Amino acid sequence: MSLPFPLTKLSCIAAAAFLAGCAVHHSPPDTPPATFYDTRLADASGQPLTTPGLASRLDHADVVVIGELHGHQGAHLLEARLQAALYHRNPDQILALEAFNLDHQAHLDQYLAGKLGEEEMMEDAAAWENYQASYRPLVEFARRHDLPVVAANAPSGVVRCVGREGASYLDTLPETERDALPEQPFPEVPGYRERFMDTLGHSGHGESTEEGKRRLDNTYQAQLLRDSTMADRILEALATHPDHQVLMVAGAFHSEGRQGLVAVLEQQAPELDIRVITPYMPVDDGSLEPLPAIAAGDFRYDLWPLPVRYRDGEREQAAMMERFGRARELTCD
């Protein structure tokens, strides 16, 4: 789940509930990254890696998924450097981005073809507010090297209406819009719903009212729609460009523990070699959260913690409600 502004993983999910070639400067083992821009890479066993070293371990992967913390400079710098390192080992590369919705693929293609300027593309393609700071380096590398760029996310309006109205909302879509979405938009992903609800703070029996349960279920269906759409777009890209490697950049919740879009990909194309890179970030007070689940063959990267967004709970609530109020202007008729 993702929003076009920097948020922690927990606040991103809480918002969804209301919305119905160069090496990185790595730190030695057991020491934090040196600056906000730095990362510390390691494999599943904790063995430190450089960016070129990681790229060499990903040579035979069909899909490389980088889970990110949206707006974290360290994450975005790592993405750009790993993109270049992977390209120099295998120039048959496809860039797929959660930050663009599939209904804006044509606008992204026009920009890559030199038919739109950047500001025009950002406006026409509804680019996230942090596009220039976070995703411009990836798109410009792809444009310079004539690489395909896939707008991988589900249309934001459809996602919000599923979050509001439920899975049946897809039945109301025009045929062309429905056909652009996955045939199976709400797949079963073992353990994913529990993690989603737990992160929302609704573990166990969840909301006590039927309306509350319905809203939570709709929110989860909207999350699944994002995941299944990103997986579907990756498979479409590989069908169009056989023997290419896909670099998929999405919020970490979509791939952590090989759930989300990774689990959907594995269900639909078990023959694919998919590798996941998961961020780990201590909280700002210096305490450590549990390490993310890293499967054998996958990787992690450590980041500086993001600053605390609000110290005043009332101000945080007011800011969130203002954003939700803007979202409620959307109609789903």
C-alpha positions in Angstrom: 0.0 0.0 0.0 1.4 3.3 -1.0 0.7 7.0 -0.9 2.5 9.7 -2.9 4.3 11.2 0.1 6.8 9.9 2.6 5.1 7.8 5.3 6.2 5.0 7.5 4.9 1.5 6.7 2.3 1.7 9.5 0.9 5.1 8.6 0.7 4.1 5.0 -1.6 1.2 5.9 -3.6 3.2 8.4 -4.2 5.8 5.6 -5.5 3.0 3.4 -8.0 2.0 6.0 -9.4 5.5 6.0 -9.3 5.9 2.3 -11.7 2.9 1.7 27.4 0.3 -11.4 28.7 2.4 -8.4 28.9 0.9 -5.0 27.0 2.4 -2.2 29.2 3.5 0.7 28.5 0.5 3.0 29.1 0.5 6.7 31.1 -2.3 8.3 29.1 -5.2 9.8 27.2 -4.4 13.0 27.5 -0.6 12.5 24.7 1.6 11.1 24.9 3.4 7.7 27.2 6.4 7.9 24.6 9.0 6.5 21.0 9.2 5.5 21.9 8.4 1.9 23.9 5.3 2.8 22.8 1.7 3.2 24.2 -1.5 4.5 23.5 -4.5 2.3 23.5 -8.1 3.4 22.3 -11.5 2.3 19.9 -13.7 4.2 22.7 -15.0 6.5 23.8 -11.4 7.3 26.9 -11.5 5.1 27.7 -7.9 4.0 27.6 -7.1 0.3 28.5 -4.2 -2.0 26.2 -3.1 -4.7 28.2 -4.8 -7.5 28.4 -7.9 -5.3 24.7 -7.9 -4.9 24.2 -7.4 -8.7 26.4 -10.4 -9.3 24.2 -12.5 -7.0 21.2 -11.5 -9.1 22.5 -12.4 -12.5 20.0 -15.2 -13.2 17.0 -13.7 -11.5 14.0 -13.1 -13.8 12.5 -10.5 -11.4 14.3 -8.4 -8.8 11.9 -6.7 -6.4 13.2 -3.8 -4.3 10.9 -3.1 -1.4 11.3 0.6 -0.5 10.2 3.1 2.1 8.6 5.8 -0.1 10.6 9.0 0.1 13.6 7.6 2.0 16.7 9.0 0.2 18.8 6.0 1.1 16.3 3.6 -0.4 16.1 5.6 -3.6 19.8 6.0 -4.0 20.3 2.3 -3.6 17.6 1.7 -6.3 19.4 3.9 -8.8 22.8 2.4 -8.2 21.5 -1.2 -8.3 19.6 -0.4 -11.5 22.9 0.7 -13.1 24.8 -2.3 -11.7 22.3 -4.8 -13.0 22.1 -3.1 -16.4 25.9 -3.3 -16.8 25.7 -7.0 -16.2 22.5 -7.6 -18.3 21.3 -4.7 -20.5 18.0 -6.6 -21.3 16.3 -4.8 -18.4 12.7 -3.7 -17.7 11.9 -1.1 -15.1 8.5 -1.5 -13.4 7.2 1.1 -10.9 4.4 1.1 -8.4 4.6 4.9 -8.6 2.8 4.9 -11.9 -0.7 3.5 -12.6 -1.4 1.3 -15.6 -4.0 3.7 -17.0 -1.1 6.2 -17.5 1.2 3.9 -19.4 0.6 5.8 -22.7 1.7 9.1 -21.1 4.8 7.5 -19.7 5.6 6.0 -23.1 5.1 9.4 -24.8 7.6 10.9 -22.4 10.1 8.1 -23.1 9.7 8.7 -26.8 10.4 12.4 -26.5 6.8 13.5 -27.2 6.2 15.0 -23.7 8.4 17.1 -21.5 8.9 16.1 -17.9 6.4 18.5 -16.4 3.9 17.5 -19.0 4.4 13.8 -18.2 4.2 14.4 -14.5 0.9 16.2 -15.0 -0.6 13.8 -17.5 0.6 10.6 -15.8 -0.4 11.8 -12.3 3.1 11.3 -11.0 3.6 11.1 -7.3 4.6 14.3 -5.6 8.1 12.9 -4.8 8.7 11.8 -8.4 11.6 14.2 -9.2 13.4 13.4 -6.0 12.8 9.7 -5.9 12.0 8.2 -9.3 13.4 10.6 -11.8 16.9 8.9 -11.6 15.3 5.5 -12.5 13.2 6.8 -15.3 16.0 8.9 -16.8 18.4 5.9 -16.7 15.8 3.8 -18.6 15.1 6.6 -21.1 18.8 7.2 -21.8 19.3 3.4 -22.4 16.0 2.9 -24.3 14.6 0.5 -21.7 10.9 -0.3 -21.2 9.3 1.3 -18.2 6.1 -0.3 -16.9 3.4 1.6 -15.1 2.6 -1.3 -12.7 0.0 -0.1 -10.2 -3.7 -0.4 -10.4 -5.7 2.8 -11.2 -5.9 4.8 -8.0 -9.6 5.6 -8.5 -10.4 1.9 -8.9 -8.4 1.0 -5.8 -10.1 3.7 -3.7 -13.6 2.6 -4.9 -12.8 -1.1 -4.1 -11.7 0.2 -0.6 -15.0 1.9 -0.3 -17.5 -0.3 -2.1 -15.8 -3.7 -2.0 -14.7 -6.3 -4.6 -18.0 -6.1 -6.4 -17.1 -2.6 -7.6 -15.1 -4.2 -10.4 -18.3 -5.6 -11.9 -19.5 -2.0 -12.5 -16.5 -1.0 -14.6 -16.6 -0.6 -18.4 -15.3 -3.7 -20.2 -12.1 -2.1 -21.4 -11.2 -0.9 -17.9 -12.0 -4.3 -16.3 -10.0 -6.1 -19.0 -6.9 -4.1 -18.1 -7.0 -5.5 -14.6 -6.0 -9.1 -13.6 -8.4 -11.9 -14.3 -8.1 -12.9 -10.6 -7.8 -9.6 -8.8 -8.2 -10.8 -5.2 -6.0 -14.0 -4.8 -5.5 -15.8 -1.6 -2.1 -15.1 -0.1 -1.4 -17.2 3.0 -0.7 -15.1 6.1 -1.0 -11.8 4.3 -4.3 -10.8 5.6 -3.2 -11.5 9.2 -0.1 -9.4 8.7 -2.1 -6.6 7.1 -4.7 -6.5 9.9 -2.0 -6.8 12.6 -0.2 -3.8 11.1 -3.4 -1.9 11.1 -3.8 -2.7 14.7 -6.8 -5.0 14.1 -5.4 -8.4 14.8 -7.6 -11.1 16.3 -11.3 -10.5 15.7 -10.8 -7.1 14.2 -13.6 -4.5 14.3 -16.5 -5.4 16.6 -19.3 -4.1 14.3 -20.4 -5.5 10.9 -19.7 -2.2 9.3 -16.2 -2.0 10.7 -15.5 -5.6 9.5 -16.8 -4.7 6.1 -14.6 -1.6 5.8 -11.5 -3.6 6.9 -12.3 -6.3 4.4 -12.7 -3.8 1.6 -9.4 -2.2 2.5 -7.7 -5.5 2.3 -9.3 -6.2 -1.1 -7.9 -2.9 -2.3 -4.5 -4.0 -1.2 -4.8 -7.3 -3.0 -5.8 -5.5 -6.2 -2.6 -3.5 -6.1 -0.5 -6.6 -5.6 -2.3 -8.7 -8.3 -2.1 -5.8 -10.8 1.6 -5.3 -10.2 2.2 -9.0 -10.6 0.1 -9.1 -13.8 2.0 -6.2 -15.3 5.3 -7.9 -14.6 4.1 -11.0 -16.4 2.8 -9.0 -19.3 6.2 -7.3 -19.6 8.1 -10.6 -19.6 5.7 -11.9 -22.3 6.4 -8.9 -24.4 10.1 -8.9 -23.8 11.3 -12.5 -23.3 14.6 -13.2 -21.6 14.6 -9.7 -20.0 15.1 -9.0 -16.3 12.5 -7.0 -14.5 13.5 -4.5 -11.8 10.3 -3.9 -9.8 10.3 -1.0 -7.3 7.4 -1.0 -4.8 6.6 -0.3 -1.2 8.2 -2.9 1.1 4.9 -4.2 2.4 4.1 -5.5 -1.1 7.1 -7.9 -1.0 8.2 -8.3 2.6 8.3 -12.0 3.6 7.7 -12.8 -0.1 4.0 -12.0 0.4 2.0 -9.5 -1.6 2.9 -9.2 -5.2 5.7 -11.8 -4.9 3.3 -14.5 -3.6 1.0 -13.7 -6.5 3.8 -14.0 -9.0 4.9 -17.3 -7.6 1.3 -18.6 -7.8 0.9 -17.6 -11.4 4.4 -18.3 -12.7 6.2 -20.7 -10.3 9.0 -21.1 -12.9 10.3 -17.6 -12.4 13.4 -16.8 -10.3 12.3 -13.9 -8.1 14.6 -12.2 -5.7 13.5 -9.7 -3.0 15.5 -6.9 -1.3 13.8 -5.8 1.9 14.6 -2.6 3.9 15.3 -2.7 7.7 15.1 0.6 9.6 15.4 1.1 13.4 12.9 3.4 14.9 14.0 7.0 15.7 14.6 6.4 19.4 17.4 3.9 18.6 15.5 0.8 19.5 15.3 -2.0 17.0 12.2 -3.5 15.4 12.3 -7.2 14.6 14.3 -8.0 11.5 12.1 -8.6 8.4 11.7 -12.2 7.3 14.5 -12.8 4.8 14.1 -16.0 2.8 17.2 -17.9 1.5 18.4 -16.2 -1.6 16.9 -12.9 -0.7 18.6 -9.8 0.7 18.2 -6.9 3.1 19.4 -3.3 3.3 19.7 -1.2 6.5 18.7 2.5 6.5 18.8 5.4 8.9 15.5 5.8 10.7 13.1 8.4 9.3 12.4 11.3 11.6 9.3 11.2 13.7 6.6 12.8 11.6 4.5 14.2 14.5 5.0 14.6 18.2 1.5 16.0 18.6 -1.2 13.3 18.1 -3.9 15.8 17.5 -2.0 17.5 14.7 -1.3 14.2 13.1 -4.9 13.2 13.2 -6.0 16.6 11.7 -3.5 16.2 8.9 -4.6 12.7 8.1 -8.3 13.7 8.1 -7.5 16.5 5.7 -6.0 14.0 3.3 -8.9 11.6 3.7 -11.4 14.4 3.2 -9.8 15.1 -0.2 -10.0 11.4 -1.1 -13.7 11.2 -0.2 -14.5 13.7 -3.0 -14.1 10.7 -5.4 -17.4 9.2 -6.6 -17.8 5.5 -7.4 -21.0 5.7 -9.3 
